[in-house]
Amino acid sequence: MFWRGVWGYLPANIVQGVVGFLAIVLFTRLLSAEEFGRYALAFSVMTLAHVAVFSWLEAAMARFWAAQSPGAETWGHFASLYRTAFVLSAVFLVIAGVAVWLFPVDPLFKLALAAGLAGAPARCLVKLGQERFRAAGEVGKAAGLDMAVAIGGLVIGVGFALIGAGGAAPLLGLGLAPLAALPFVLPGEMKQARGGAFEPQRVRAYALYGYPIAASLALTVVLSSTDRFLLALFMDEAAVGAYHASYSIANRTLDVLFLWLGSAGQPALVMALERGGLERLKDAAREQLSTFLLIGLPAAAGVALVARPLAELLIGEELRAAATGVTPWIALSALLFGLTAYYFGQAFTLGKKTKQLLVAMVIPAGANVILNLILVPRFGLMGAAWATAASFGLGLIATMMIGRKVVALPIPWESLIRCSVATAIMALVVSRLPPLGGFPELVLDASVGGIVYAAAALTLNAAGVRDVAKRLLTQFRARGAAA
């Protein structure tokens, strides 16, 4: 199930990566530094609000679908989740509207904030459908929905930017794209709930499971957004825009990779545990982390190595210089977060001990606030980047230590060592290449780095990649002979 999902979700994640980079290229040029900073702040508020209100429902759909028996149990599962989502959406829109109206900020920021918050219910309903597709192994549907919403959001956002919507433009795209997708998703999902009724006890159980996850996600948002608010406080919105642009480059690259693997990995781990027990889970988990390391380590190092030409290519001139120095630290942060969220953090959801996940995330979130208060006034953008990397490092350690008491997910040390050596060889070679600047340097570094890493990984058999290559080659030859 894992590898079927890995290959099935690949097109969607390629699209996500391209859309993410295009968003940086276009919005850092269509919006001023202040408008881009305003969008970054409103995006953080929007994300926190969505997590606080809706994410527990999405987590419950992802975790409990596989455990339902066909018939009454499945109907009750869908009816309870969707009816709760509708009620929460109505209440959320009223409260968010009043809050934005009363919030004492400038009208342009209010517009951006309203655009982001208004789209949250539609995003939740689409996300519920997508999580069900993933849990059921319907890779094509989940990937197709993901691609449609991503592309639609970018096109709509750029359209609003061209007509002068300012910092609200990207957020209007993020809200209207899932709204447009709802007619294609919701009717089919609601059919699953027709024979069921709202079950308060079921919802209570889902809330007890999902709210700690939502709270831990909220703390993750704090980890990734405290720096922006403090930069706005101690510096200005232009500084926020520069930081968010560099953060988006590095974080988006790594997040797309981990989300790609995690989209396939989390349902596979749940299925392995539910239907094969702890031993099958450990086998599946060991394979997944090896794959994460094989791809994630060189990706993080690569983003750090090409920070300058990548910024020259993707980021508008007004924000470019500040972004270059921050990017390597954000690449490290993204790697640490990916390992935490998409692997070691799964121990709590698999063991249904999500309250302990909340405990694990309190540590880095608190450290992040303290470190930002200390470092941002003195070091500005670099201080924020250092605080973020240190906090995510603490988060990884805390999650590993606490999670082992719930479900001891294995660490394939041999894969870690071999992938690290291959990455170090790649970094050494790329660092010696001439600084051509811009697109030529980016192409040279990426091409040489990819070839060197592939050669080193195959030579070292990092994460068993040589064995996999031999197996695929044997299968290919066998099919050729049969034809």
ZADO-765629 format. One line per 2 residues: number of its first residue (from 1); for each residue x, y, z of C-alpha. Coordinates in Angstrom, 3 decimals. Example, Ala and Ser with C-alpha at 12.3 -4.5 7.8 and 13.67 -1.06 7.14 Angstrom:
1) 12.300,-4.500,7.800  13.670,-1.060,7.140
This chain:
1) 0.000,0.000,0.000  2.883,2.371,0.804
3) 4.605,2.143,-2.586  1.318,2.250,-4.483
5) 0.584,5.502,-2.682  4.109,6.844,-3.222
7) 3.869,6.476,-6.989  0.190,7.413,-7.095
9) 0.708,10.680,-5.212  3.831,11.646,-7.172
11) 1.982,13.674,-9.878  0.003,15.572,-7.239
13) 3.125,16.476,-5.327  4.953,17.553,-8.460
15) 2.014,19.864,-9.128  2.097,21.079,-5.515
17) 5.794,21.855,-5.827  5.399,23.707,-9.120
19) 2.396,25.657,-7.834  4.253,26.538,-4.648
21) 7.244,27.899,-6.529  5.042,29.743,-9.043
23) 3.177,31.334,-6.132  6.462,32.688,-4.761
25) 7.618,33.868,-8.188  4.325,35.593,-9.016
27) 3.188,36.992,-5.682  6.599,38.412,-4.720
29) 6.416,40.359,-7.974  2.709,41.228,-8.126
31) 2.551,42.333,-4.479  4.703,44.898,-2.722
33) 6.884,43.800,0.216  4.291,45.253,2.618
35) 1.384,43.498,0.860  3.264,40.191,0.839
37) 3.983,40.624,4.550  0.309,41.400,5.191
39) -0.630,38.197,3.370  1.902,36.209,5.444
41) 0.431,37.459,8.737  -3.163,36.823,7.625
43) -2.177,33.355,6.378  -0.798,32.504,9.827
45) -4.032,33.614,11.530  -6.128,31.705,8.986
47) -4.103,28.527,9.481  -4.333,28.740,13.260
49) -8.106,29.261,13.124  -8.601,26.320,10.752
51) -6.501,24.038,12.926  -8.277,25.073,16.104
53) -11.789,24.485,14.745  -11.646,21.869,11.974
55) -8.468,19.779,12.034  -9.747,17.318,14.655
57) -12.490,16.233,12.249  -9.956,15.635,9.475
59) -7.734,13.637,11.845  -10.692,11.472,12.904
61) -11.597,10.724,9.290  -8.013,9.707,8.535
63) -7.596,7.465,11.582  -10.986,5.782,12.085
65) -12.257,5.052,8.570  -10.280,1.790,8.296
67) -11.702,0.538,11.599  -15.379,0.831,10.520
69) -17.378,-2.197,9.414  -19.427,-1.787,6.225
71) -23.002,-0.716,6.837  -24.295,0.979,9.985
73) -20.858,1.727,11.454  -19.636,3.430,8.286
75) -22.887,5.375,7.892  -22.674,6.596,11.473
77) -19.036,7.573,10.950  -19.859,9.796,7.983
79) -23.077,11.220,9.414  -21.420,12.208,12.679
81) -18.405,13.839,11.069  -20.212,15.775,8.355
83) -23.080,17.026,10.513  -20.575,18.235,13.070
85) -18.625,19.950,10.279  -21.737,21.796,9.068
87) -22.597,23.075,12.545  -19.033,24.176,13.245
89) -18.884,25.940,9.867  -21.968,28.027,10.581
91) -20.766,29.021,14.042  -17.245,29.709,12.779
93) -18.365,32.063,10.005  -20.438,34.157,12.423
95) -17.732,34.420,15.063  -14.955,35.050,12.511
97) -16.992,37.782,10.825  -17.615,39.608,14.099
99) -13.979,39.194,15.174  -12.610,40.626,11.933
101) -15.072,43.523,12.083  -14.002,44.433,15.622
103) -10.265,43.743,15.172  -8.415,47.096,15.469
105) -6.165,46.878,12.400  -5.953,48.712,9.082
107) -8.662,47.940,6.472  -6.239,46.247,4.065
109) -5.203,43.711,6.694  -8.865,43.175,7.621
111) -9.623,42.371,3.970  -6.824,39.818,3.805
113) -7.888,38.269,7.106  -11.557,38.062,6.096
115) -10.637,36.402,2.788  -8.601,33.749,4.550
117) -11.086,32.941,7.305  -14.130,32.823,5.006
119) -12.636,29.933,3.041  -11.975,27.698,6.064
121) -15.282,25.722,6.024  -14.937,24.836,2.339
123) -11.339,23.746,2.897  -12.473,21.503,5.764
125) -15.201,19.793,3.741  -12.849,19.139,0.839
127) -10.175,17.914,3.241  -12.618,15.440,4.808
129) -13.282,13.953,1.390  -9.580,13.839,0.590
131) -8.720,12.109,3.872  -11.384,9.485,3.185
133) -9.951,8.880,-0.301  -6.482,8.419,1.196
135) -7.670,6.126,3.964  -9.523,3.971,1.428
137) -6.501,3.769,-0.861  -8.298,5.723,-3.616
139) -5.064,7.360,-4.668  -6.287,8.698,-7.998
141) -9.211,10.589,-6.474  -7.140,12.045,-3.640
143) -4.330,13.113,-5.968  -6.701,14.562,-8.572
145) -8.531,16.624,-5.976  -5.249,17.886,-4.578
147) -4.014,18.985,-8.007  -7.280,20.684,-8.950
149) -7.458,22.716,-5.737  -3.774,23.697,-5.904
151) -3.904,24.876,-9.516  -7.277,26.567,-9.042
153) -6.080,28.404,-5.948  -3.050,29.803,-7.766
155) -5.009,30.901,-10.846  -7.726,32.599,-8.772
157) -5.170,34.251,-6.479  -3.138,35.637,-9.379
159) -6.326,36.927,-10.984  -7.250,38.872,-7.864
161) -3.672,40.175,-7.539  -3.834,41.549,-11.085
163) -6.978,43.530,-10.274  -5.413,45.035,-7.151
165) -6.656,42.878,-4.263  -3.253,43.173,-2.562
167) -2.472,40.864,0.340  -5.975,39.349,0.162
169) -5.398,37.936,-3.346  -3.593,34.669,-2.460
171) -6.056,34.015,0.369  -9.055,34.489,-1.916
173) -7.556,31.785,-4.131  -7.066,29.465,-1.153
175) -10.724,29.896,-0.195  -12.517,29.911,-3.543
177) -10.701,26.927,-5.104  -11.984,24.360,-2.551
179) -15.420,25.999,-2.698  -15.473,25.347,-6.455
181) -14.436,21.725,-5.834  -17.216,21.007,-3.321
183) -19.934,20.073,-5.891  -17.625,17.333,-7.183
185) -16.764,15.952,-3.730  -19.559,16.536,-1.249
187) -22.522,14.747,-2.900  -20.636,11.454,-3.145
189) -19.433,11.691,0.442  -22.889,12.549,1.774
191) -24.271,9.367,0.186  -22.126,7.474,2.697
193) -24.048,9.174,5.529  -27.644,8.653,4.329
195) -28.293,5.567,6.408  -26.591,6.946,9.506
197) -27.457,9.323,12.319  -25.508,11.752,14.423
199) -23.946,9.807,17.305  -22.853,12.017,20.229
201) -20.715,9.295,21.803  -18.874,8.712,18.555
203) -18.207,12.433,18.131  -17.015,12.628,21.723
205) -14.553,9.790,21.086  -13.363,11.475,17.887
207) -12.937,14.765,19.725  -10.916,13.135,22.498
209) -8.688,11.659,19.813  -8.614,14.606,17.409
211) -8.453,17.698,19.606  -5.007,16.884,21.037
213) -3.820,16.505,17.440  -5.421,19.830,16.556
215) -3.831,21.452,19.599  -0.431,20.036,18.663
217) -0.922,21.329,15.099  -1.821,24.709,16.574
219) 1.447,24.646,18.488  3.188,23.798,15.215
221) 1.574,26.887,13.694  2.897,28.854,16.661
223) 6.324,27.393,15.929  6.170,28.500,12.311
225) 4.456,31.880,12.755  5.589,33.444,16.052
227) 8.641,34.778,14.240  6.462,36.627,11.706
229) 4.446,38.466,14.341  7.577,39.405,16.282
231) 9.282,40.575,13.097  6.246,42.774,12.443
233) 6.433,44.071,16.028  10.169,44.757,16.155
235) 10.731,45.555,12.463  7.991,46.017,9.803
237) 5.712,44.201,7.349  8.394,44.330,4.642
239) 10.681,42.253,6.900  7.826,39.779,7.356
241) 7.453,39.563,3.589  11.164,38.847,3.066
243) 11.184,36.205,5.778  8.006,34.543,4.519
245) 9.368,34.424,0.957  12.559,32.647,2.034
247) 10.607,30.416,4.415  8.253,29.444,1.614
249) 11.066,28.405,-0.741  12.800,26.074,1.685
251) 9.798,24.851,3.627  7.665,24.276,0.549
253) 10.325,22.153,-1.117  10.774,19.860,1.859
255) 7.116,19.897,2.888  6.000,18.739,-0.542
257) 8.424,15.808,-0.334  7.358,14.797,3.162
259) 3.676,15.344,2.389  4.084,13.119,-0.680
261) 5.606,10.317,1.363  3.318,10.946,4.344
263) 0.173,10.823,2.198  1.116,7.265,1.288
265) 2.784,6.395,4.577  0.213,7.242,7.230
267) -2.640,5.130,5.774  -0.169,2.293,5.185
269) 0.985,2.356,8.820  -2.605,2.392,10.091
271) -3.522,-0.513,7.813  -0.398,-2.455,8.855
273) -1.226,-2.050,12.543  -4.962,-2.703,12.258
275) -4.626,-5.775,10.046  -1.126,-7.116,10.703
277) -0.196,-6.211,14.261  2.889,-4.606,15.778
279) 5.498,-6.627,13.887  4.047,-5.757,10.510
281) 3.848,-2.126,11.620  7.553,-2.063,12.509
283) 8.511,-3.550,9.134  6.435,-0.941,7.310
285) 7.753,1.893,9.512  11.407,0.900,8.993
287) 10.904,0.935,5.238  9.187,4.323,5.365
289) 11.822,6.095,7.454  14.569,4.694,5.220
291) 12.761,6.174,2.234  12.268,9.510,4.037
293) 16.007,9.697,4.777  17.003,8.670,1.250
295) 14.999,11.571,-0.201  14.793,14.119,2.629
297) 18.471,14.450,3.590  19.779,15.355,0.106
299) 16.740,17.560,-0.539  17.396,19.662,2.583
301) 21.115,19.896,1.855  20.380,20.765,-1.766
303) 18.037,23.628,-0.887  20.638,25.033,1.519
305) 23.379,24.800,-1.122  21.388,26.599,-3.846
307) 19.853,29.259,-1.585  21.359,32.199,-3.506
309) 20.585,31.175,-7.119  17.175,29.915,-6.029
311) 16.367,33.303,-4.489  17.650,35.087,-7.618
313) 15.342,32.994,-9.761  12.182,32.850,-7.653
315) 11.991,35.884,-5.376  11.353,39.470,-6.402
317) 14.350,41.804,-6.184  12.909,43.757,-3.260
319) 12.890,40.642,-1.033  15.803,38.676,-2.504
321) 18.842,39.729,-0.477  17.319,39.072,2.944
323) 15.946,35.715,1.851  19.285,34.214,0.804
325) 20.805,33.993,4.281  17.643,32.655,5.919
327) 16.924,29.806,3.486  19.538,27.244,4.700
329) 18.263,27.472,8.288  14.666,27.060,7.165
331) 15.692,24.018,5.100  17.082,22.454,8.286
333) 13.877,23.363,10.139  11.728,21.801,7.410
335) 13.719,18.560,7.560  13.392,18.354,11.347
337) 9.659,19.095,11.185  9.106,16.539,8.426
339) 10.731,13.769,10.444  8.717,14.814,13.496
341) 5.292,15.167,11.893  5.350,12.462,9.230
343) 7.212,9.724,11.081  7.959,9.973,14.803
345) 4.700,11.819,15.560  2.739,8.936,14.038
347) 3.445,6.948,17.228  0.789,8.948,19.060
349) -1.923,8.554,16.412  -1.186,4.852,15.942
351) -1.334,4.281,19.698  -4.374,6.604,20.065
353) -2.489,8.558,22.774  -2.819,11.938,21.127
355) -2.736,13.885,24.400  0.919,12.938,24.699
357) 1.541,14.435,21.266  0.294,17.710,22.700
359) 2.805,17.422,25.544  5.607,16.784,23.056
361) 4.731,19.909,21.058  4.422,22.243,24.059
363) 8.191,22.021,24.558  9.327,23.391,21.162
365) 6.447,25.884,20.953  7.395,27.442,24.284
367) 11.082,27.448,23.352  10.257,29.118,20.038
369) 8.493,32.046,21.688  11.322,32.550,24.182
371) 14.090,32.264,21.588  12.337,34.639,19.184
373) 11.888,37.229,21.930  15.606,36.983,22.659
375) 17.005,36.733,19.123  14.693,38.749,16.848
377) 15.285,42.189,18.487  19.052,41.653,18.230
379) 19.559,39.680,15.007  16.369,40.334,13.016
381) 15.607,37.833,10.241  18.575,35.595,11.058
383) 17.549,35.473,14.717  14.087,34.265,13.689
385) 15.630,31.559,11.483  17.955,30.358,14.262
387) 15.077,30.240,16.747  12.948,28.204,14.346
389) 15.678,25.632,13.654  16.524,25.202,17.336
391) 12.847,24.834,18.271  12.142,22.182,15.650
393) 15.227,20.305,16.832  13.833,20.285,20.362
395) 10.483,19.152,18.968  12.050,16.175,17.203
397) 13.899,15.067,20.340  10.806,15.460,22.552
399) 8.592,13.565,20.091  11.079,10.702,19.780
401) 11.518,10.322,23.553  7.831,10.551,24.491
403) 6.595,8.634,21.439  8.737,5.589,22.196
405) 6.645,5.008,25.315  3.500,4.798,23.153
407) 4.625,2.921,20.022  8.361,2.369,19.592
409) 8.840,3.185,15.917  12.197,1.814,14.693
411) 15.182,3.890,13.565  17.136,2.241,10.717
413) 20.580,3.466,11.798  22.378,1.878,8.881
415) 20.167,3.734,6.409  20.688,6.979,8.330
417) 24.478,6.642,8.225  24.663,5.642,4.560
419) 22.253,8.386,3.419  24.181,10.962,5.482
421) 27.510,9.934,3.914  26.021,10.109,0.396
423) 24.574,13.549,1.185  27.921,14.789,2.531
425) 29.683,13.657,-0.667  27.101,15.489,-2.760
427) 27.418,18.674,-0.664  31.220,18.644,-0.940
429) 31.117,18.375,-4.736  28.378,21.007,-5.214
431) 30.150,23.487,-2.927  33.163,23.374,-5.296
433) 31.169,24.318,-8.413  31.599,27.817,-9.915
435) 29.068,30.512,-8.818  27.470,31.273,-12.179
437) 24.429,32.948,-10.612  20.708,32.602,-11.304
439) 19.232,29.864,-13.438  22.524,28.539,-14.933
441) 23.998,28.000,-11.454  20.790,26.383,-10.209
443) 20.727,23.940,-13.154  24.436,23.129,-12.759
445) 24.213,22.568,-9.001  21.031,20.512,-9.216
447) 22.265,18.349,-12.098  25.697,17.634,-10.678
449) 24.310,17.197,-7.163  21.655,14.745,-8.336
451) 24.143,12.657,-10.327  26.708,12.595,-7.512
453) 24.122,11.691,-4.869  22.610,8.942,-7.030
455) 26.053,7.453,-7.664  27.020,7.640,-3.993
457) 23.697,6.212,-2.794  23.889,3.293,-5.241
459) 27.514,2.603,-4.333  26.743,2.652,-0.609
461) 23.373,0.902,-1.103  21.831,3.689,1.008
463) 18.395,2.668,2.336  18.685,-0.478,0.220
465) 18.285,1.553,-2.986  20.645,-0.717,-4.982
467) 18.605,-3.760,-3.979  15.412,-2.027,-5.070
469) 16.978,-1.030,-8.392  18.089,-4.628,-9.046
471) 14.615,-5.936,-8.187  12.928,-3.438,-10.528
473) 15.382,-4.251,-13.310  14.704,-7.983,-12.902
475) 10.954,-7.382,-13.045  11.347,-5.201,-16.132
477) 13.417,-7.849,-17.921  10.925,-10.557,-16.950
479) 8.061,-8.549,-18.420  10.087,-7.928,-21.572
481) 10.804,-11.620,-21.990  7.140,-12.511,-21.460
483) 6.085,-10.010,-24.113
